[in-house]
Amino acid sequence: MPEEVMTQKISVIIGLIRPGLRRTLRAHNITTLPDLITRAMEAEKDEEEETQASKAVTTNTAKQPSRSNLPRCWHCEGRHYNKDCPQAPKNKAEIGKRRTGRSRGSDFCQPHTSGAPQ
C-alpha cells in the first residue's frame, strides 16, 4: 500500500477516536497501523490511570459532615441521622412506644370499662 494512502487511513481512524485519545495520538507522527494501535492502547491505559487517580483524590478529599452539623436523632438524642441510629426500633409498634411511652395500640380505641351498657 502506498505510504500516502496509509497516512490518509490513519488520519481518518484518528478522527474517529475519542477526543482525549485523539489529542495524544495527533501529537505523534504515526505512519503505520501497528504503531497507531500500540500508541492508542498506551494512551487509553494512561487516561484510565489518570481517571482512577483523580477519583481517588476526590474521594479522599470529599468533605464529611462534622458531628456538630448532623441533626439530633429522634431515638437516642445522638448526633447522627435517624436511619443510622444503633438504638433505632426495628418495627412500627416499637417506634410508637418509644415516642409516646405506650404501645401503638393504646393510642387508639380502648375497651370500655364502665358497667353501663351502650
PDB file as gemmi writes it, atoms N, CA and C in Angstrom:
CRYST1    1.000    1.000    1.000  90.00  90.00  90.00 P 1                      
ATOM      1  N   MET A   1       0.853  -1.173   0.000  1.00  0.00           N  
ATOM      2  CA  MET A   1       0.000   0.000   0.000  1.00  0.00           C  
ATOM      3  C   MET A   1       0.902   1.240   0.000  1.00  0.00           C  
ATOM      4  N   PRO A   2       0.621   2.199  -0.844  1.00  0.00           N  
ATOM      5  CA  PRO A   2       1.450   3.408  -0.849  1.00  0.00           C  
ATOM      6  C   PRO A   2       1.356   4.133   0.496  1.00  0.00           C  
ATOM      7  N   GLU A   3       2.439   4.777   0.850  1.00  0.00           N  
ATOM      8  CA  GLU A   3       2.540   5.454   2.144  1.00  0.00           C  
ATOM      9  C   GLU A   3       1.502   6.566   2.282  1.00  0.00           C  
ATOM     10  N   GLU A   4       1.208   7.263   1.211  1.00  0.00           N  
ATOM     11  CA  GLU A   4       0.239   8.360   1.246  1.00  0.00           C  
ATOM     12  C   GLU A   4      -1.163   7.848   1.575  1.00  0.00           C  
ATOM     13  N   VAL A   5      -1.560   6.726   1.013  1.00  0.00           N  
ATOM     14  CA  VAL A   5      -2.866   6.137   1.276  1.00  0.00           C  
ATOM     15  C   VAL A   5      -2.946   5.687   2.741  1.00  0.00           C  
ATOM     16  N   MET A   6      -1.878   5.056   3.249  1.00  0.00           N  
ATOM     17  CA  MET A   6      -1.849   4.617   4.646  1.00  0.00           C  
ATOM     18  C   MET A   6      -1.947   5.819   5.579  1.00  0.00           C  
ATOM     19  N   THR A   7      -1.255   6.888   5.271  1.00  0.00           N  
ATOM     20  CA  THR A   7      -1.300   8.097   6.095  1.00  0.00           C  
ATOM     21  C   THR A   7      -2.721   8.650   6.135  1.00  0.00           C  
ATOM     22  N   GLN A   8      -3.429   8.635   5.010  1.00  0.00           N  
ATOM     23  CA  GLN A   8      -4.815   9.118   4.975  1.00  0.00           C  
ATOM     24  C   GLN A   8      -5.723   8.217   5.825  1.00  0.00           C  
ATOM     25  N   LYS A   9      -5.540   6.911   5.721  1.00  0.00           N  
ATOM     26  CA  LYS A   9      -6.346   5.983   6.505  1.00  0.00           C  
ATOM     27  C   LYS A   9      -6.110   6.186   7.998  1.00  0.00           C  
ATOM     28  N   ILE A  10      -4.852   6.352   8.379  1.00  0.00           N  
ATOM     29  CA  ILE A  10      -4.512   6.578   9.787  1.00  0.00           C  
ATOM     30  C   ILE A  10      -5.149   7.877  10.270  1.00  0.00           C  
ATOM     31  N   SER A  11      -5.131   8.897   9.447  1.00  0.00           N  
ATOM     32  CA  SER A  11      -5.733  10.178   9.793  1.00  0.00           C  
ATOM     33  C   SER A  11      -7.238  10.024  10.010  1.00  0.00           C  
ATOM     34  N   VAL A  12      -7.902   9.264   9.148  1.00  0.00           N  
ATOM     35  CA  VAL A  12      -9.339   9.023   9.296  1.00  0.00           C  
ATOM     36  C   VAL A  12      -9.622   8.255  10.591  1.00  0.00           C  
ATOM     37  N   ILE A  13      -8.833   7.225  10.857  1.00  0.00           N  
ATOM     38  CA  ILE A  13      -9.024   6.429  12.069  1.00  0.00           C  
ATOM     39  C   ILE A  13      -8.834   7.294  13.309  1.00  0.00           C  
ATOM     40  N   ILE A  14      -7.808   8.119  13.325  1.00  0.00           N  
ATOM     41  CA  ILE A  14      -7.568   9.009  14.470  1.00  0.00           C  
ATOM     42  C   ILE A  14      -8.752   9.949  14.657  1.00  0.00           C  
ATOM     43  N   GLY A  15      -9.348  10.410  13.560  1.00  0.00           N  
ATOM     44  CA  GLY A  15     -10.514  11.295  13.646  1.00  0.00           C  
ATOM     45  C   GLY A  15     -11.727  10.631  14.282  1.00  0.00           C  
ATOM     46  N   LEU A  16     -11.796   9.316  14.225  1.00  0.00           N  
ATOM     47  CA  LEU A  16     -12.930   8.582  14.790  1.00  0.00           C  
ATOM     48  C   LEU A  16     -12.730   8.195  16.251  1.00  0.00           C  
ATOM     49  N   ILE A  17     -11.540   8.423  16.767  1.00  0.00           N  
ATOM     50  CA  ILE A  17     -11.208   8.029  18.143  1.00  0.00           C  
ATOM     51  C   ILE A  17     -11.692   9.106  19.117  1.00  0.00           C  
ATOM     52  N   ARG A  18     -11.958   8.691  20.362  1.00  0.00           N  
ATOM     53  CA  ARG A  18     -12.379   9.597  21.433  1.00  0.00           C  
ATOM     54  C   ARG A  18     -11.483  10.833  21.490  1.00  0.00           C  
ATOM     55  N   PRO A  19     -12.038  12.018  21.748  1.00  0.00           N  
ATOM     56  CA  PRO A  19     -11.248  13.257  21.733  1.00  0.00           C  
ATOM     57  C   PRO A  19     -10.007  13.249  22.627  1.00  0.00           C  
ATOM     58  N   GLY A  20     -10.108  12.686  23.833  1.00  0.00           N  
ATOM     59  CA  GLY A  20      -8.949  12.661  24.729  1.00  0.00           C  
ATOM     60  C   GLY A  20      -7.793  11.874  24.142  1.00  0.00           C  
ATOM     61  N   LEU A  21      -8.099  10.720  23.551  1.00  0.00           N  
ATOM     62  CA  LEU A  21      -7.062   9.905  22.920  1.00  0.00           C  
ATOM     63  C   LEU A  21      -6.590  10.556  21.624  1.00  0.00           C  
ATOM     64  N   ARG A  22      -7.503  11.187  20.920  1.00  0.00           N  
ATOM     65  CA  ARG A  22      -7.155  11.824  19.652  1.00  0.00           C  
ATOM     66  C   ARG A  22      -6.065  12.878  19.835  1.00  0.00           C  
ATOM     67  N   ARG A  23      -6.188  13.684  20.877  1.00  0.00           N  
ATOM     68  CA  ARG A  23      -5.165  14.713  21.144  1.00  0.00           C  
ATOM     69  C   ARG A  23      -3.794  14.080  21.336  1.00  0.00           C  
ATOM     70  N   THR A  24      -3.765  13.013  22.112  1.00  0.00           N  
ATOM     71  CA  THR A  24      -2.499  12.331  22.384  1.00  0.00           C  
ATOM     72  C   THR A  24      -1.910  11.734  21.111  1.00  0.00           C  
ATOM     73  N   LEU A  25      -2.734  11.088  20.305  1.00  0.00           N  
ATOM     74  CA  LEU A  25      -2.238  10.418  19.097  1.00  0.00           C  
ATOM     75  C   LEU A  25      -1.790  11.407  18.028  1.00  0.00           C  
ATOM     76  N   ARG A  26      -2.460  12.538  17.934  1.00  0.00           N  
ATOM     77  CA  ARG A  26      -2.066  13.527  16.926  1.00  0.00           C  
ATOM     78  C   ARG A  26      -0.704  14.143  17.238  1.00  0.00           C  
ATOM     79  N   ALA A  27      -0.314  14.110  18.497  1.00  0.00           N  
ATOM     80  CA  ALA A  27       0.983  14.673  18.877  1.00  0.00           C  
ATOM     81  C   ALA A  27       2.144  13.829  18.351  1.00  0.00           C  
ATOM     82  N   HIS A  28       1.889  12.589  18.000  1.00  0.00           N  
ATOM     83  CA  HIS A  28       2.922  11.676  17.481  1.00  0.00           C  
ATOM     84  C   HIS A  28       2.838  11.619  15.956  1.00  0.00           C  
ATOM     85  N   ASN A  29       3.943  11.352  15.349  1.00  0.00           N  
ATOM     86  CA  ASN A  29       3.974  11.180  13.897  1.00  0.00           C  
ATOM     87  C   ASN A  29       3.793   9.692  13.605  1.00  0.00           C  
ATOM     88  N   ILE A  30       2.536   9.253  13.520  1.00  0.00           N  
ATOM     89  CA  ILE A  30       2.228   7.839  13.329  1.00  0.00           C  
ATOM     90  C   ILE A  30       2.087   7.568  11.836  1.00  0.00           C  
ATOM     91  N   THR A  31       2.838   6.553  11.364  1.00  0.00           N  
ATOM     92  CA  THR A  31       2.805   6.247   9.928  1.00  0.00           C  
ATOM     93  C   THR A  31       2.367   4.826   9.617  1.00  0.00           C  
ATOM     94  N   THR A  32       2.272   3.980  10.628  1.00  0.00           N  
ATOM     95  CA  THR A  32       1.856   2.601  10.373  1.00  0.00           C  
ATOM     96  C   THR A  32       0.687   2.232  11.272  1.00  0.00           C  
ATOM     97  N   LEU A  33      -0.117   1.302  10.791  1.00  0.00           N  
ATOM     98  CA  LEU A  33      -1.280   0.862  11.557  1.00  0.00           C  
ATOM     99  C   LEU A  33      -0.885   0.188  12.879  1.00  0.00           C  
ATOM    100  N   PRO A  34       0.126  -0.703  12.908  1.00  0.00           N  
ATOM    101  CA  PRO A  34       0.534  -1.291  14.197  1.00  0.00           C  
ATOM    102  C   PRO A  34       1.007  -0.234  15.209  1.00  0.00           C  
ATOM    103  N   ASP A  35       1.704   0.791  14.721  1.00  0.00           N  
ATOM    104  CA  ASP A  35       2.151   1.876  15.604  1.00  0.00           C  
ATOM    105  C   ASP A  35       0.944   2.620  16.173  1.00  0.00           C  
ATOM    106  N   LEU A  36      -0.066   2.868  15.340  1.00  0.00           N  
ATOM    107  CA  LEU A  36      -1.291   3.535  15.788  1.00  0.00           C  
ATOM    108  C   LEU A  36      -1.981   2.722  16.879  1.00  0.00           C  
ATOM    109  N   ILE A  37      -2.108   1.430  16.662  1.00  0.00           N  
ATOM    110  CA  ILE A  37      -2.785   0.568  17.644  1.00  0.00           C  
ATOM    111  C   ILE A  37      -2.018   0.539  18.965  1.00  0.00           C  
ATOM    112  N   THR A  38      -0.709   0.398  18.893  1.00  0.00           N  
ATOM    113  CA  THR A  38       0.111   0.357  20.108  1.00  0.00           C  
ATOM    114  C   THR A  38       0.004   1.660  20.885  1.00  0.00           C  
ATOM    115  N   ARG A  39       0.157   2.794  20.195  1.00  0.00           N  
ATOM    116  CA  ARG A  39       0.094   4.099  20.885  1.00  0.00           C  
ATOM    117  C   ARG A  39      -1.306   4.385  21.425  1.00  0.00           C  
ATOM    118  N   ALA A  40      -2.333   3.963  20.696  1.00  0.00           N  
ATOM    119  CA  ALA A  40      -3.707   4.177  21.170  1.00  0.00           C  
ATOM    120  C   ALA A  40      -3.965   3.374  22.445  1.00  0.00           C  
ATOM    121  N   MET A  41      -3.485   2.150  22.472  1.00  0.00           N  
ATOM    122  CA  MET A  41      -3.667   1.325  23.678  1.00  0.00           C  
ATOM    123  C   MET A  41      -2.911   1.916  24.860  1.00  0.00           C  
ATOM    124  N   GLU A  42      -1.696   2.406  24.628  1.00  0.00           N  
ATOM    125  CA  GLU A  42      -0.924   3.039  25.706  1.00  0.00           C  
ATOM    126  C   GLU A  42      -1.618   4.301  26.197  1.00  0.00           C  
ATOM    127  N   ALA A  43      -2.106   5.113  25.257  1.00  0.00           N  
ATOM    128  CA  ALA A  43      -2.785   6.359  25.638  1.00  0.00           C  
ATOM    129  C   ALA A  43      -4.065   6.066  26.421  1.00  0.00           C  
ATOM    130  N   GLU A  44      -4.789   5.043  26.006  1.00  0.00           N  
ATOM    131  CA  GLU A  44      -6.010   4.670  26.719  1.00  0.00           C  
ATOM    132  C   GLU A  44      -5.701   4.195  28.131  1.00  0.00           C  
ATOM    133  N   LYS A  45      -4.650   3.431  28.283  1.00  0.00           N  
ATOM    134  CA  LYS A  45      -4.228   2.960  29.604  1.00  0.00           C  
ATOM    135  C   LYS A  45      -3.825   4.142  30.494  1.00  0.00           C  
ATOM    136  N   ASP A  46      -3.056   5.082  29.925  1.00  0.00           N  
ATOM    137  CA  ASP A  46      -2.649   6.274  30.682  1.00  0.00           C  
ATOM    138  C   ASP A  46      -3.867   7.090  31.110  1.00  0.00           C  
ATOM    139  N   GLU A  47      -4.833   7.242  30.203  1.00  0.00           N  
ATOM    140  CA  GLU A  47      -6.039   8.010  30.514  1.00  0.00           C  
ATOM    141  C   GLU A  47      -6.826   7.343  31.637  1.00  0.00           C  
ATOM    142  N   GLU A  48      -6.927   6.030  31.606  1.00  0.00           N  
ATOM    143  CA  GLU A  48      -7.639   5.288  32.653  1.00  0.00           C  
ATOM    144  C   GLU A  48      -6.952   5.459  34.008  1.00  0.00           C  
ATOM    145  N   GLU A  49      -5.618   5.394  34.023  1.00  0.00           N  
ATOM    146  CA  GLU A  49      -4.873   5.582  35.272  1.00  0.00           C  
ATOM    147  C   GLU A  49      -5.074   6.987  35.823  1.00  0.00           C  
ATOM    148  N   GLU A  50      -5.085   7.985  34.944  1.00  0.00           N  
ATOM    149  CA  GLU A  50      -5.325   9.366  35.391  1.00  0.00           C  
ATOM    150  C   GLU A  50      -6.721   9.505  35.982  1.00  0.00           C  
ATOM    151  N   THR A  51      -7.707   8.886  35.341  1.00  0.00           N  
ATOM    152  CA  THR A  51      -9.083   8.951  35.834  1.00  0.00           C  
ATOM    153  C   THR A  51      -9.194   8.312  37.211  1.00  0.00           C  
ATOM    154  N   GLN A  52      -8.589   7.151  37.384  1.00  0.00           N  
ATOM    155  CA  GLN A  52      -8.640   6.471  38.681  1.00  0.00           C  
ATOM    156  C   GLN A  52      -7.923   7.286  39.755  1.00  0.00           C  
ATOM    157  N   ALA A  53      -6.790   7.893  39.399  1.00  0.00           N  
ATOM    158  CA  ALA A  53      -6.052   8.705  40.368  1.00  0.00           C  
ATOM    159  C   ALA A  53      -6.866   9.926  40.783  1.00  0.00           C  
ATOM    160  N   SER A  54      -7.531  10.570  39.837  1.00  0.00           N  
ATOM    161  CA  SER A  54      -8.322  11.754  40.186  1.00  0.00           C  
ATOM    162  C   SER A  54      -9.541  11.374  41.012  1.00  0.00           C  
ATOM    163  N   LYS A  55     -10.134  10.200  40.753  1.00  0.00           N  
ATOM    164  CA  LYS A  55     -11.260   9.740  41.573  1.00  0.00           C  
ATOM    165  C   LYS A  55     -10.807   9.462  42.992  1.00  0.00           C  
ATOM    166  N   ALA A  56      -9.626   8.891  43.150  1.00  0.00           N  
ATOM    167  CA  ALA A  56      -9.106   8.597  44.490  1.00  0.00           C  
ATOM    168  C   ALA A  56      -8.880   9.886  45.267  1.00  0.00           C  
ATOM    169  N   VAL A  57      -8.338  10.904  44.615  1.00  0.00           N  
ATOM    170  CA  VAL A  57      -8.100  12.190  45.270  1.00  0.00           C  
ATOM    171  C   VAL A  57      -9.423  12.823  45.645  1.00  0.00           C  
ATOM    172  N   THR A  58     -10.402  12.787  44.739  1.00  0.00           N  
ATOM    173  CA  THR A  58     -11.712  13.374  45.012  1.00  0.00           C  
ATOM    174  C   THR A  58     -12.391  12.664  46.171  1.00  0.00           C  
ATOM    175  N   THR A  59     -12.316  11.347  46.215  1.00  0.00           N  
ATOM    176  CA  THR A  59     -12.937  10.580  47.283  1.00  0.00           C  
ATOM    177  C   THR A  59     -12.276  10.882  48.617  1.00  0.00           C  
ATOM    178  N   ASN A  60     -10.964  10.969  48.648  1.00  0.00           N  
ATOM    179  CA  ASN A  60     -10.250  11.217  49.900  1.00  0.00           C  
ATOM    180  C   ASN A  60     -10.452  12.628  50.413  1.00  0.00           C  
ATOM    181  N   THR A  61     -10.678  13.581  49.521  1.00  0.00           N  
ATOM    182  CA  THR A  61     -10.811  14.967  49.957  1.00  0.00           C  
ATOM    183  C   THR A  61     -12.257  15.394  50.091  1.00  0.00           C  
ATOM    184  N   ALA A  62     -13.209  14.493  49.793  1.00  0.00           N  
ATOM    185  CA  ALA A  62     -14.622  14.848  49.927  1.00  0.00           C  
ATOM    186  C   ALA A  62     -14.910  15.199  51.380  1.00  0.00           C  
ATOM    187  N   LYS A  63     -15.582  16.319  51.580  1.00  0.00           N  
ATOM    188  CA  LYS A  63     -15.828  16.788  52.926  1.00  0.00           C  
ATOM    189  C   LYS A  63     -16.911  15.961  53.601  1.00  0.00           C  
ATOM    190  N   GLN A  64     -16.580  15.395  54.720  1.00  0.00           N  
ATOM    191  CA  GLN A  64     -17.534  14.637  55.512  1.00  0.00           C  
ATOM    192  C   GLN A  64     -18.193  15.611  56.491  1.00  0.00           C  
ATOM    193  N   PRO A  65     -19.487  15.456  56.748  1.00  0.00           N  
ATOM    194  CA  PRO A  65     -20.124  16.383  57.691  1.00  0.00           C  
ATOM    195  C   PRO A  65     -19.561  16.181  59.095  1.00  0.00           C  
ATOM    196  N   SER A  66     -19.330  17.296  59.780  1.00  0.00           N  
ATOM    197  CA  SER A  66     -18.828  17.178  61.148  1.00  0.00           C  
ATOM    198  C   SER A  66     -19.981  16.753  62.052  1.00  0.00           C  
ATOM    199  N   ARG A  67     -19.648  16.172  63.183  1.00  0.00           N  
ATOM    200  CA  ARG A  67     -20.684  15.674  64.089  1.00  0.00           C  
ATOM    201  C   ARG A  67     -21.592  16.805  64.564  1.00  0.00           C  
ATOM    202  N   SER A  68     -21.057  18.006  64.738  1.00  0.00           N  
ATOM    203  CA  SER A  68     -21.888  19.105  65.228  1.00  0.00           C  
ATOM    204  C   SER A  68     -22.882  19.577  64.168  1.00  0.00           C  
ATOM    205  N   ASN A  69     -22.627  19.302  62.888  1.00  0.00           N  
ATOM    206  CA  ASN A  69     -23.550  19.696  61.831  1.00  0.00           C  
ATOM    207  C   ASN A  69     -24.642  18.661  61.599  1.00  0.00           C  
ATOM    208  N   LEU A  70     -24.512  17.495  62.183  1.00  0.00           N  
ATOM    209  CA  LEU A  70     -25.512  16.454  61.990  1.00  0.00           C  
ATOM    210  C   LEU A  70     -26.720  16.725  62.879  1.00  0.00           C  
ATOM    211  N   PRO A  71     -27.900  16.295  62.457  1.00  0.00           N  
ATOM    212  CA  PRO A  71     -29.108  16.527  63.265  1.00  0.00           C  
ATOM    213  C   PRO A  71     -29.141  15.621  64.485  1.00  0.00           C  
ATOM    214  N   ARG A  72     -29.967  16.019  65.450  1.00  0.00           N  
ATOM    215  CA  ARG A  72     -30.159  15.173  66.625  1.00  0.00           C  
ATOM    216  C   ARG A  72     -31.079  14.017  66.253  1.00  0.00           C  
ATOM    217  N   CYS A  73     -30.732  12.852  66.728  1.00  0.00           N  
ATOM    218  CA  CYS A  73     -31.505  11.641  66.445  1.00  0.00           C  
ATOM    219  C   CYS A  73     -32.779  11.639  67.287  1.00  0.00           C  
ATOM    220  N   TRP A  74     -33.880  11.184  66.726  1.00  0.00           N  
ATOM    221  CA  TRP A  74     -35.139  11.057  67.470  1.00  0.00           C  
ATOM    222  C   TRP A  74     -35.078   9.933  68.478  1.00  0.00           C  
ATOM    223  N   HIS A  75     -34.250   8.959  68.229  1.00  0.00           N  
ATOM    224  CA  HIS A  75     -34.249   7.759  69.049  1.00  0.00           C  
ATOM    225  C   HIS A  75     -33.353   7.863  70.283  1.00  0.00           C  
ATOM    226  N   CYS A  76     -32.187   8.489  70.136  1.00  0.00           N  
ATOM    227  CA  CYS A  76     -31.243   8.480  71.259  1.00  0.00           C  
ATOM    228  C   CYS A  76     -30.642   9.853  71.559  1.00  0.00           C  
ATOM    229  N   GLU A  77     -31.050  10.876  70.840  1.00  0.00           N  
ATOM    230  CA  GLU A  77     -30.541  12.236  71.006  1.00  0.00           C  
ATOM    231  C   GLU A  77     -29.077  12.395  70.608  1.00  0.00           C  
ATOM    232  N   GLY A  78     -28.492  11.382  69.975  1.00  0.00           N  
ATOM    233  CA  GLY A  78     -27.118  11.490  69.485  1.00  0.00           C  
ATOM    234  C   GLY A  78     -27.073  12.348  68.231  1.00  0.00           C  
ATOM    235  N   ARG A  79     -25.879  12.668  67.784  1.00  0.00           N  
ATOM    236  CA  ARG A  79     -25.699  13.470  66.577  1.00  0.00           C  
ATOM    237  C   ARG A  79     -25.443  12.554  65.385  1.00  0.00           C  
ATOM    238  N   HIS A  80     -26.512  12.097  64.738  1.00  0.00           N  
ATOM    239  CA  HIS A  80     -26.434  11.304  63.522  1.00  0.00           C  
ATOM    240  C   HIS A  80     -27.838  11.262  62.921  1.00  0.00           C  
ATOM    241  N   TYR A  81     -27.955  10.747  61.713  1.00  0.00           N  
ATOM    242  CA  TYR A  81     -29.262  10.615  61.082  1.00  0.00           C  
ATOM    243  C   TYR A  81     -30.038   9.483  61.740  1.00  0.00           C  
ATOM    244  N   ASN A  82     -31.350   9.633  61.798  1.00  0.00           N  
ATOM    245  CA  ASN A  82     -32.199   8.620  62.432  1.00  0.00           C  
ATOM    246  C   ASN A  82     -31.957   7.236  61.838  1.00  0.00           C  
ATOM    247  N   LYS A  83     -31.788   7.178  60.525  1.00  0.00           N  
ATOM    248  CA  LYS A  83     -31.593   5.886  59.863  1.00  0.00           C  
ATOM    249  C   LYS A  83     -30.295   5.209  60.279  1.00  0.00           C  
ATOM    250  N   ASP A  84     -29.327   5.959  60.812  1.00  0.00           N  
ATOM    251  CA  ASP A  84     -28.039   5.403  61.216  1.00  0.00           C  
ATOM    252  C   ASP A  84     -27.972   5.077  62.714  1.00  0.00           C  
ATOM    253  N   CYS A  85     -29.066   5.259  63.426  1.00  0.00           N  
ATOM    254  CA  CYS A  85     -29.062   5.076  64.881  1.00  0.00           C  
ATOM    255  C   CYS A  85     -28.924   3.606  65.261  1.00  0.00           C  
ATOM    256  N   PRO A  86     -27.967   3.305  66.138  1.00  0.00           N  
ATOM    257  CA  PRO A  86     -27.825   1.918  66.593  1.00  0.00           C  
ATOM    258  C   PRO A  86     -28.966   1.498  67.523  1.00  0.00           C  
ATOM    259  N   GLN A  87     -29.681   2.475  68.094  1.00  0.00           N  
ATOM    260  CA  GLN A  87     -30.776   2.168  69.013  1.00  0.00           C  
ATOM    261  C   GLN A  87     -32.143   2.265  68.349  1.00  0.00           C  
ATOM    262  N   ALA A  88     -32.184   2.479  67.043  1.00  0.00           N  
ATOM    263  CA  ALA A  88     -33.448   2.656  66.328  1.00  0.00           C  
ATOM    264  C   ALA A  88     -34.312   1.415  66.455  1.00  0.00           C  
ATOM    265  N   PRO A  89     -35.611   1.608  66.679  1.00  0.00           N  
ATOM    266  CA  PRO A  89     -36.521   0.465  66.753  1.00  0.00           C  
ATOM    267  C   PRO A  89     -36.632  -0.235  65.406  1.00  0.00           C  
ATOM    268  N   LYS A  90     -36.946  -1.506  65.465  1.00  0.00           N  
ATOM    269  CA  LYS A  90     -36.985  -2.321  64.256  1.00  0.00           C  
ATOM    270  C   LYS A  90     -38.356  -2.362  63.595  1.00  0.00           C  
ATOM    271  N   ASN A  91     -39.435  -2.097  64.343  1.00  0.00           N  
ATOM    272  CA  ASN A  91     -40.770  -2.158  63.737  1.00  0.00           C  
ATOM    273  C   ASN A  91     -41.609  -0.955  64.162  1.00  0.00           C  
ATOM    274  N   LYS A  92     -42.759  -0.761  63.516  1.00  0.00           N  
ATOM    275  CA  LYS A  92     -43.578   0.429  63.756  1.00  0.00           C  
ATOM    276  C   LYS A  92     -44.166   0.467  65.162  1.00  0.00           C  
ATOM    277  N   ALA A  93     -44.551  -0.661  65.703  1.00  0.00           N  
ATOM    278  CA  ALA A  93     -45.114  -0.681  67.054  1.00  0.00           C  
ATOM    279  C   ALA A  93     -44.086  -0.193  68.063  1.00  0.00           C  
ATOM    280  N   GLU A  94     -42.862  -0.586  67.859  1.00  0.00           N  
ATOM    281  CA  GLU A  94     -41.793  -0.168  68.758  1.00  0.00           C  
ATOM    282  C   GLU A  94     -41.533   1.330  68.626  1.00  0.00           C  
ATOM    283  N   ILE A  95     -41.682   1.881  67.421  1.00  0.00           N  
ATOM    284  CA  ILE A  95     -41.475   3.319  67.212  1.00  0.00           C  
ATOM    285  C   ILE A  95     -42.483   4.108  68.022  1.00  0.00           C  
ATOM    286  N   GLY A  96     -43.768   3.722  67.940  1.00  0.00           N  
ATOM    287  CA  GLY A  96     -44.802   4.431  68.695  1.00  0.00           C  
ATOM    288  C   GLY A  96     -44.580   4.338  70.182  1.00  0.00           C  
ATOM    289  N   LYS A  97     -44.167   3.195  70.668  1.00  0.00           N  
ATOM    290  CA  LYS A  97     -43.921   3.002  72.092  1.00  0.00           C  
ATOM    291  C   LYS A  97     -42.774   3.884  72.562  1.00  0.00           C  
ATOM    292  N   ARG A  98     -41.744   3.975  71.779  1.00  0.00           N  
ATOM    293  CA  ARG A  98     -40.583   4.755  72.174  1.00  0.00           C  
ATOM    294  C   ARG A  98     -40.919   6.246  72.232  1.00  0.00           C  
ATOM    295  N   ARG A  99     -41.738   6.743  71.305  1.00  0.00           N  
ATOM    296  CA  ARG A  99     -42.058   8.174  71.268  1.00  0.00           C  
ATOM    297  C   ARG A  99     -43.072   8.569  72.330  1.00  0.00           C  
ATOM    298  N   THR A 100     -44.104   7.724  72.565  1.00  0.00           N  
ATOM    299  CA  THR A 100     -45.183   8.110  73.465  1.00  0.00           C  
ATOM    300  C   THR A 100     -45.097   7.454  74.828  1.00  0.00           C  
ATOM    301  N   GLY A 101     -44.266   6.438  74.965  1.00  0.00           N  
ATOM    302  CA  GLY A 101     -44.187   5.723  76.224  1.00  0.00           C  
ATOM    303  C   GLY A 101     -45.237   4.636  76.327  1.00  0.00           C  
ATOM    304  N   ARG A 102     -46.075   4.464  75.295  1.00  0.00           N  
ATOM    305  CA  ARG A 102     -47.077   3.412  75.294  1.00  0.00           C  
ATOM    306  C   ARG A 102     -47.022   2.701  73.953  1.00  0.00           C  
ATOM    307  N   SER A 103     -47.629   1.563  73.907  1.00  0.00           N  
ATOM    308  CA  SER A 103     -47.627   0.830  72.641  1.00  0.00           C  
ATOM    309  C   SER A 103     -48.552   1.523  71.663  1.00  0.00           C  
ATOM    310  N   ARG A 104     -48.365   1.296  70.408  1.00  0.00           N  
ATOM    311  CA  ARG A 104     -49.137   1.950  69.363  1.00  0.00           C  
ATOM    312  C   ARG A 104     -50.631   1.641  69.501  1.00  0.00           C  
ATOM    313  N   GLY A 105     -50.979   0.453  69.871  1.00  0.00           N  
ATOM    314  CA  GLY A 105     -52.387   0.086  70.011  1.00  0.00           C  
ATOM    315  C   GLY A 105     -53.098   0.889  71.088  1.00  0.00           C  
ATOM    316  N   SER A 106     -52.384   1.348  72.102  1.00  0.00           N  
ATOM    317  CA  SER A 106     -53.019   2.081  73.189  1.00  0.00           C  
ATOM    318  C   SER A 106     -53.322   3.520  72.811  1.00  0.00           C  
ATOM    319  N   ASP A 107     -52.855   3.976  71.661  1.00  0.00           N  
ATOM    320  CA  ASP A 107     -53.148   5.337  71.224  1.00  0.00           C  
ATOM    321  C   ASP A 107     -54.563   5.458  70.680  1.00  0.00           C  
ATOM    322  N   PHE A 108     -55.186   4.343  70.385  1.00  0.00           N  
ATOM    323  CA  PHE A 108     -56.484   4.360  69.734  1.00  0.00           C  
ATOM    324  C   PHE A 108     -57.557   3.788  70.659  1.00  0.00           C  
ATOM    325  N   CYS A 109     -58.588   3.249  70.113  1.00  0.00           N  
ATOM    326  CA  CYS A 109     -59.758   2.777  70.861  1.00  0.00           C  
ATOM    327  C   CYS A 109     -59.381   1.873  72.024  1.00  0.00           C  
ATOM    328  N   GLN A 110     -59.826   2.259  73.190  1.00  0.00           N  
ATOM    329  CA  GLN A 110     -59.641   1.451  74.393  1.00  0.00           C  
ATOM    330  C   GLN A 110     -60.962   0.753  74.688  1.00  0.00           C  
ATOM    331  N   PRO A 111     -60.913  -0.441  75.231  1.00  0.00           N  
ATOM    332  CA  PRO A 111     -62.181  -1.100  75.595  1.00  0.00           C  
ATOM    333  C   PRO A 111     -62.889  -0.295  76.692  1.00  0.00           C  
ATOM    334  N   HIS A 112     -64.196  -0.263  76.581  1.00  0.00           N  
ATOM    335  CA  HIS A 112     -64.970   0.460  77.586  1.00  0.00           C  
ATOM    336  C   HIS A 112     -65.029  -0.372  78.862  1.00  0.00           C  
ATOM    337  N   THR A 113     -64.744   0.289  79.985  1.00  0.00           N  
ATOM    338  CA  THR A 113     -64.720  -0.454  81.257  1.00  0.00           C  
ATOM    339  C   THR A 113     -65.868  -0.066  82.185  1.00  0.00           C  
ATOM    340  N   SER A 114     -66.712   0.867  81.756  1.00  0.00           N  
ATOM    341  CA  SER A 114     -67.827   1.247  82.628  1.00  0.00           C  
ATOM    342  C   SER A 114     -68.863   0.131  82.652  1.00  0.00           C  
ATOM    343  N   GLY A 115     -69.602   0.049  83.709  1.00  0.00           N  
ATOM    344  CA  GLY A 115     -70.592  -1.009  83.863  1.00  0.00           C  
ATOM    345  C   GLY A 115     -71.838  -0.785  83.033  1.00  0.00           C  
ATOM    346  N   ALA A 116     -72.046   0.428  82.535  1.00  0.00           N  
ATOM    347  CA  ALA A 116     -73.287   0.730  81.797  1.00  0.00           C  
ATOM    348  C   ALA A 116     -73.199   0.177  80.377  1.00  0.00           C  
ATOM    349  N   PRO A 117     -74.267  -0.485  79.912  1.00  0.00           N  
ATOM    350  CA  PRO A 117     -74.271  -0.959  78.542  1.00  0.00           C  
ATOM    351  C   PRO A 117     -74.427   0.195  77.564  1.00  0.00           C  
ATOM    352  N   GLN A 118     -73.980  -0.006  76.381  1.00  0.00           N  
ATOM    353  CA  GLN A 118     -74.032   1.092  75.412  1.00  0.00           C  
ATOM    354  C   GLN A 118     -75.196   0.972  74.490  1.00  0.00           C  
TER     355      GLN A 118                                                      
END                                                                             
